[in-house]
């Protein structure tokens, strides 16, 4: 697996890319945090707890406002794995799915251990962030898929019957590989999804979501990004459940005022393709980021996943400054998310200067070890 050669980045391009990276990661997290207090609740339960309009602001989950779930945690480890893959490329070792799998195993350790082990320098800095050791009800598929060192692949996937949205919801960072060709972005997302969610539909839904983010990060409209995803997925076996769901999302945009009921119809049973379609719909019809996220999380069902998927799209589309400042102010882990986002943007735009043949930054290699 390879990537296209990186272009020379001007200052304006670097600033735009950094804003979209920050927007994507913060968008995933804030959507996750908005949905967490009502995750799994029926619409009538949400209204009983939060009023006739449902949940419209951050509320308490896991003992605090702005708390995120395993979805944000794994998204951050996706970014960590992508940076490590780029750093390791200098050694001649270039297989990003393996680096992502190692990153996800580092996340799995946070779910077992009491806190970071300072002796494990090869884990890098993210795995030493204590707040990430909170266990936020990760589903069984994640714990089983990452319960041993064997890596699932499309040929031999972990949990081959699992169709949940969790793999798609950690796939936004793949879309930020703007120097990669779209088909390679999709393939990486599909291969990494197989590590925990082996059903073909869940894997292709992850690929579709990464493609949508990829188009947005390159400056396309969301409609154009989804159309590109549809065209690329059409060549893949088993695509109809995913492409049909995305087509329904595009068609629903023209069916009148958006409602939580329409989102629920798209989300269906909460499978990956349904949640990705619902997120696309909410991002398309939302008057702004706040409206799109509120629409996503009030439909009933997997609200955290719906919010995270929608937030990733809206953040990639509009950039960091479009996200609600009051929500960001209370967001758990915001300093870590911003630090990681800026590291990713720096790696993707200036990586050779950090660890290339002409020289290496010891501080960077301590943060993202080659080991």
C-alpha positions as CSV (number, residue, x, y, z in Angstrom):
1,X,0.0,0.0,0.0
2,X,1.4,3.4,-0.9
3,X,0.5,7.0,-1.3
4,X,1.0,9.7,-3.8
5,X,4.0,11.9,-3.5
6,X,3.3,14.9,-1.2
7,X,2.9,18.3,-2.8
8,X,4.7,21.5,-1.6
9,X,2.4,23.1,0.9
10,X,2.0,26.9,0.9
11,X,1.2,28.7,4.1
12,X,-2.5,29.2,3.2
13,X,-2.8,25.5,2.4
14,X,-1.2,24.5,5.6
15,X,-3.5,26.7,7.7
16,X,-6.6,25.4,5.9
17,X,-5.5,21.8,6.4
18,X,-4.7,22.3,10.1
19,X,-8.1,23.9,10.6
20,X,-9.8,20.9,8.9
21,X,-7.8,18.4,10.9
22,X,-8.6,20.2,14.2
23,X,-12.3,20.5,13.1
24,X,-12.5,16.8,12.2
25,X,-11.1,15.5,15.5
26,X,-12.9,18.0,17.7
27,X,-16.1,17.4,15.7
28,X,-15.9,13.7,16.3
29,X,-15.4,14.4,20.0
30,X,-18.0,17.0,20.5
31,X,-20.6,15.0,18.6
32,X,-19.7,12.0,20.7
33,X,-20.0,14.0,23.9
34,X,-23.4,15.4,22.9
35,X,-24.7,12.0,22.2
36,X,-23.2,10.1,25.2
37,X,-25.8,11.1,27.8
38,X,-28.7,9.8,25.6
39,X,-26.9,6.9,24.0
40,X,-29.3,3.9,23.6
41,X,-32.3,5.9,24.8
42,X,-35.6,5.9,22.9
43,X,-36.9,9.3,21.6
44,X,-39.6,9.5,24.2
45,X,-37.0,8.8,26.9
46,X,-34.8,11.6,25.6
47,X,-37.7,14.0,25.6
48,X,-38.7,13.0,29.1
49,X,-35.2,13.6,30.4
50,X,-34.3,16.7,28.4
51,X,-37.5,18.4,27.3
52,X,-39.7,18.6,24.2
53,X,-36.7,19.4,21.9
54,X,-34.6,16.6,23.2
55,X,-31.0,17.1,24.2
56,X,-29.8,20.5,22.9
57,X,-26.7,21.0,25.0
58,X,-23.9,19.0,26.6
59,X,-25.2,17.1,29.6
60,X,-23.6,14.8,32.3
61,X,-22.3,11.4,31.3
62,X,-19.8,9.4,33.2
63,X,-19.9,11.9,36.0
64,X,-19.1,15.1,34.0
65,X,-20.4,17.3,31.2
66,X,-18.6,16.9,27.9
67,X,-17.4,13.4,28.5
68,X,-16.4,11.4,25.5
69,X,-16.7,7.6,24.8
70,X,-14.5,4.9,23.4
71,X,-15.3,6.3,19.9
72,X,-13.2,9.4,20.5
73,X,-10.6,7.4,22.3
74,X,-10.1,5.1,19.3
75,X,-10.2,8.0,16.8
76,X,-7.3,9.5,18.6
77,X,-5.4,6.2,18.5
78,X,-6.2,6.1,14.7
79,X,-4.3,9.4,14.4
80,X,-1.4,8.1,16.5
81,X,-1.2,5.0,14.3
82,X,-1.1,7.1,11.1
83,X,1.7,9.3,12.4
84,X,3.7,6.3,13.5
85,X,3.2,4.7,10.1
86,X,4.7,7.7,8.4
87,X,7.6,7.8,10.8
88,X,8.3,4.1,10.4
89,X,8.3,4.5,6.6
90,X,11.8,5.8,6.8
91,X,13.0,2.4,8.0
92,X,11.6,0.7,4.9
93,X,8.7,-0.8,7.0
94,X,5.5,0.4,5.3
95,X,2.3,-1.4,6.2
96,X,-0.1,1.1,7.7
97,X,-2.7,-1.5,8.8
98,X,-0.1,-3.0,11.1
99,X,0.8,0.3,12.6
100,X,-2.9,1.0,13.1
101,X,-3.4,-2.4,14.8
102,X,-0.5,-1.6,17.2
103,X,-2.2,1.7,18.0
104,X,-5.5,0.0,18.7
105,X,-3.7,-2.5,20.9
106,X,-2.3,0.4,22.9
107,X,-5.9,1.6,23.3
108,X,-7.0,-1.9,24.4
109,X,-4.3,-1.7,27.1
110,X,-5.9,1.5,28.4
111,X,-9.1,-0.5,29.0
112,X,-7.2,-3.1,31.1
113,X,-4.6,-1.1,33.0
114,X,-5.0,1.3,35.9
115,X,-2.9,3.9,34.2
116,X,0.1,4.5,31.9
117,X,3.3,2.6,32.4
118,X,6.1,5.2,32.2
119,X,8.7,2.5,31.5
120,X,7.1,1.7,28.1
121,X,8.7,4.5,26.1
122,X,7.9,2.7,22.9
123,X,4.2,3.5,23.5
124,X,4.7,7.2,22.7
125,X,3.1,10.1,24.4
126,X,-0.6,9.5,23.7
127,X,-0.7,6.2,25.6
128,X,0.6,8.2,28.6
129,X,-2.4,10.5,28.8
130,X,-4.1,9.4,32.0
131,X,-7.6,10.6,31.0
132,X,-7.7,8.0,28.2
133,X,-7.6,5.2,30.7
134,X,-11.3,5.7,31.5
135,X,-13.4,2.8,30.4
136,X,-16.5,4.1,28.6
137,X,-18.5,1.0,27.9
138,X,-16.7,-0.3,24.9
139,X,-18.7,-3.0,23.1
140,X,-17.7,-6.6,23.2
141,X,-16.7,-6.5,19.5
142,X,-13.9,-4.1,20.3
143,X,-12.6,-5.9,23.3
144,X,-12.7,-9.3,21.5
145,X,-11.2,-8.0,18.3
146,X,-8.3,-6.4,20.2
147,X,-8.1,-9.0,22.9
148,X,-5.0,-10.7,21.5
149,X,-2.1,-9.8,19.2
150,X,-3.6,-11.4,16.1
151,X,-4.6,-8.8,13.5
152,X,-7.8,-9.3,11.6
153,X,-7.6,-8.8,7.9
154,X,-10.3,-8.7,5.1
155,X,-9.3,-12.3,4.3
156,X,-9.5,-13.4,8.0
157,X,-11.5,-10.7,9.8
158,X,-12.2,-10.5,13.5
159,X,-15.9,-10.8,14.5
160,X,-17.0,-11.7,10.9
161,X,-20.7,-11.1,11.8
162,X,-20.3,-7.7,13.5
163,X,-22.1,-4.9,11.7
164,X,-21.9,-2.1,14.3
165,X,-20.8,1.5,13.6
166,X,-17.7,1.6,15.9
167,X,-15.1,0.9,13.1
168,X,-16.6,3.5,10.9
169,X,-16.7,6.0,13.8
170,X,-12.9,5.7,14.3
171,X,-12.2,6.1,10.5
172,X,-12.3,9.9,10.1
173,X,-8.5,10.3,10.4
174,X,-8.0,8.1,7.3
175,X,-9.9,10.7,5.3
176,X,-7.4,13.3,6.4
177,X,-4.7,11.6,4.3
178,X,-5.2,14.2,1.6
179,X,-2.1,13.2,-0.3
180,X,-3.4,9.7,-0.9
181,X,-5.5,8.6,-3.8
182,X,-9.2,8.0,-2.7
183,X,-9.1,4.3,-3.4
184,X,-6.1,3.8,-1.1
185,X,-7.9,5.8,1.7
186,X,-10.9,3.5,1.3
187,X,-8.8,0.4,1.3
188,X,-6.9,1.4,4.5
189,X,-10.2,2.0,6.3
190,X,-11.6,-1.3,5.1
191,X,-8.5,-3.2,6.2
192,X,-8.5,-1.5,9.6
193,X,-12.2,-2.1,10.2
194,X,-11.6,-5.8,9.7
195,X,-9.5,-5.8,12.9
196,X,-12.8,-5.6,15.0
197,X,-15.8,-5.5,12.7
198,X,-15.5,-8.2,10.1
199,X,-18.8,-8.1,8.4
200,X,-18.3,-6.8,4.8
201,X,-21.0,-4.1,5.2
202,X,-19.3,-2.7,8.3
203,X,-16.0,-2.7,6.5
204,X,-17.3,-1.0,3.4
205,X,-19.2,1.6,5.6
206,X,-15.9,2.5,7.2
207,X,-14.4,2.9,3.7
208,X,-17.4,5.1,2.6
209,X,-17.1,7.3,5.6
210,X,-13.3,7.8,5.2
211,X,-13.9,8.7,1.5
212,X,-16.5,11.3,2.5
213,X,-14.1,12.9,5.0
214,X,-11.3,12.7,2.4
215,X,-13.3,14.7,-0.2
216,X,-14.2,17.3,2.4
217,X,-10.6,17.6,3.6
218,X,-9.7,18.3,-0.1
219,X,-12.2,21.1,-0.3
220,X,-15.1,19.3,-2.0
221,X,-18.8,19.7,-1.1
222,X,-20.3,16.9,1.0
223,X,-22.6,16.0,-1.9
224,X,-19.6,15.7,-4.3
225,X,-17.6,13.7,-1.7
226,X,-20.5,11.2,-1.2
227,X,-21.0,10.9,-5.0
228,X,-17.3,10.1,-5.3
229,X,-17.6,7.5,-2.6
230,X,-20.6,5.9,-4.3
231,X,-18.6,5.7,-7.6
232,X,-15.6,4.0,-5.9
233,X,-17.7,1.6,-3.8
234,X,-19.7,0.4,-6.9
235,X,-16.6,-1.6,-8.0
236,X,-16.5,-3.5,-4.7
237,X,-18.3,-6.8,-4.0
238,X,-21.0,-6.5,-1.5
239,X,-21.5,-2.8,-1.8
240,X,-25.3,-2.5,-2.3
241,X,-26.3,-2.2,1.5
242,X,-23.8,0.7,1.9
243,X,-24.4,2.4,-1.5
244,X,-28.2,2.0,-1.1
245,X,-28.1,3.6,2.4
246,X,-26.1,6.5,1.1
247,X,-28.5,7.0,-1.8
248,X,-31.4,7.0,0.6
249,X,-29.6,9.7,2.6
250,X,-29.1,11.9,-0.4
251,X,-32.7,11.4,-1.4
252,X,-34.0,12.2,2.0
253,X,-32.6,15.7,1.8
254,X,-35.3,16.6,-0.7
255,X,-38.1,15.3,1.4
256,X,-39.0,18.3,3.5
257,X,-38.1,19.6,6.9
258,X,-35.5,17.3,8.7
259,X,-36.8,15.5,11.7
260,X,-35.4,12.9,14.2
261,X,-37.9,10.5,12.7
262,X,-36.3,10.7,9.3
263,X,-32.8,10.3,10.9
264,X,-34.2,7.2,12.7
265,X,-35.4,5.7,9.4
266,X,-32.0,6.1,7.8
267,X,-30.2,4.8,10.9
268,X,-32.4,1.7,10.9
269,X,-31.2,-1.0,13.3
270,X,-28.0,1.0,14.2
271,X,-25.7,-0.9,11.8
272,X,-22.7,0.8,10.3
273,X,-24.2,1.7,6.9
274,X,-27.3,3.1,8.6
275,X,-25.4,5.3,11.0
276,X,-23.0,6.6,8.2
277,X,-26.1,7.4,6.0
278,X,-27.8,9.2,8.9
279,X,-24.6,11.2,9.6
280,X,-24.4,12.2,5.9
281,X,-28.0,13.3,6.0
282,X,-27.6,15.3,9.3
283,X,-24.5,17.0,7.9
284,X,-26.2,17.9,4.7
285,X,-29.4,19.3,6.2
286,X,-28.0,20.9,9.3
287,X,-28.3,24.7,9.2
288,X,-25.1,24.9,11.2
289,X,-22.9,22.5,13.2
290,X,-25.1,22.8,16.3
291,X,-28.3,22.0,14.4
292,X,-26.7,19.1,12.5
293,X,-25.4,17.5,15.7
294,X,-28.6,18.0,17.6
295,X,-30.5,16.3,14.8
296,X,-28.1,13.4,14.9
297,X,-28.3,12.6,18.6
298,X,-32.0,12.9,19.2
299,X,-33.2,10.1,16.9
300,X,-32.9,7.3,19.5
301,X,-30.4,4.5,19.3
302,X,-26.6,4.8,19.1
303,X,-26.6,8.6,19.7
304,X,-22.8,8.8,20.5
305,X,-21.9,7.1,17.2
306,X,-24.4,9.2,15.3
307,X,-23.0,12.4,16.8
308,X,-19.3,11.3,16.3
309,X,-19.9,10.4,12.7
310,X,-21.8,13.6,12.0
311,X,-19.3,15.8,13.9
312,X,-16.4,14.4,11.9
313,X,-18.1,15.3,8.6
314,X,-19.1,18.8,9.8
315,X,-15.6,19.5,11.2
316,X,-13.9,18.4,8.0
317,X,-16.3,20.5,6.0
318,X,-16.2,23.8,7.9
319,X,-13.0,23.6,10.0
320,X,-12.4,24.3,13.6
321,X,-13.9,27.7,13.9
322,X,-17.4,26.6,13.0
323,X,-17.7,24.3,16.1
324,X,-19.7,25.7,19.0
325,X,-17.1,27.4,21.4
326,X,-19.2,26.7,24.5
327,X,-19.2,23.0,23.8
328,X,-15.5,22.9,23.0
329,X,-14.8,24.7,26.3
330,X,-16.3,21.8,28.3
331,X,-15.0,19.0,26.0
332,X,-13.1,16.3,27.8
333,X,-9.5,15.9,26.6
334,X,-9.6,19.0,24.4
335,X,-5.9,19.9,25.0
336,X,-4.8,16.4,24.0
337,X,-7.1,16.5,20.9
338,X,-5.6,19.8,19.7
339,X,-2.0,18.7,20.4
340,X,-2.6,15.5,18.4
341,X,-4.3,17.3,15.6
342,X,-1.5,19.7,15.2
343,X,1.1,16.9,15.3
344,X,-0.8,15.1,12.5
345,X,-1.0,18.3,10.4
346,X,2.7,18.9,11.0
347,X,3.6,15.3,10.0
348,X,1.6,15.4,6.9
349,X,2.9,18.7,5.7
350,X,6.5,18.7,7.0
351,X,7.2,15.1,7.9
352,X,10.6,14.8,6.0
353,X,12.0,17.6,8.0
354,X,11.1,15.8,11.3
355,X,12.4,12.3,10.5
356,X,13.7,12.2,7.0
357,X,17.1,11.2,5.6
358,X,18.5,14.8,6.0
359,X,18.0,14.7,9.8
360,X,15.6,13.7,12.5
361,X,14.1,15.5,15.5
362,X,14.8,13.4,18.7
363,X,11.8,15.0,20.4
364,X,9.5,13.9,17.5
365,X,10.9,10.4,17.6
366,X,10.3,10.3,21.3
367,X,6.7,11.2,20.8
368,X,6.2,8.8,17.9
369,X,8.9,6.0,18.3
370,X,9.8,3.9,15.3
371,X,9.8,0.8,17.5
